[in-house]
Amino acid sequence: MMALHIRDDRAAKLARRLADRIGKSMTEAVISALEAALARGERPLSERLAEIAADARRLADPRRQRSASKRDIDALWGH
């Protein structure tokens, strides 16, 4: 296994921020970011947006929703 050495201050700060945000090591964060960037580039934007829109429609379907109970509402208000 090779060590990852980031010599650019800005890159190191960004890697540290991402690592802290996702709760992983800097190496894992860099790998995740690179994999995500590569995956985004493999599919056209229109295809990715169509998938997001389909997910939004599915999640907004009123048949998926349940009515809120008093307990749910109280929890939202901090009671």
N, C-alpha and C positions, 0 to 999 in steps of 0.2 A: 504494500500500500504506500502510495506517495503522499507526502504532506502537501497541503495547499498553502502557498505563500502569497499573500496579497500585499503588494508593495505600494499600491496607490492608496493614499489616505482616504479619498472620497469613496473608492470601492470598498475599502475596509469598513468605513462607517456605515455604508449602505448594507453590507453583508451582516454586520453586527445588529443593526436595526431589524433586519428581516429575521435573523436568528432569534433575537429576543421576542419578536412578535409571534413567531410560530413555535417557540419553545424547543428549538433544535440547535445543534452546533452550527458554527459558521460554515463548515464544509457541507453539512446536510442542507443548510439553507441555500447555499450556492448551487448545489446539485438540483434542488427542487426548482429554483428559479430558472436554471438553464433548461431543465426538462419542460417546464411550462412554456418557456419562450419557443422552444423547438416544436412543441405540440401545437401552439397557436399558429405557427407558420405552416404547418402541414395541412390545415383546412382553411378554405377561403372564409373571409370575414362574413360574407352573406350566409354561409352554411352555419357558422357559429351563432350568428344573430337569430337565424331561424330556429335553432335549437333552444336558445334562451327564450324566445317568444313562445314556443310550444310549452316549455316548462312553466312560464308565467300563466298561460291560459289554463294549463292543468291545475296549477295551484289555486287559481281564482275561481275554479268551478264551484258553484254554490252547493252542489251535491256532496262535496268533500267537507264542507263546514258543519260544525255542530253549534248549537246555540250555547251561549255563555251562561254558566250557572252563577248564582249569587257568590259562591266561593271564588270563582274565576274573577269576577268583577272586584270583589273585595281585595283579592291578591294584587290586582292591577293598581288599586288605590293605596296599597300598603297596609291594609287592615288584617 
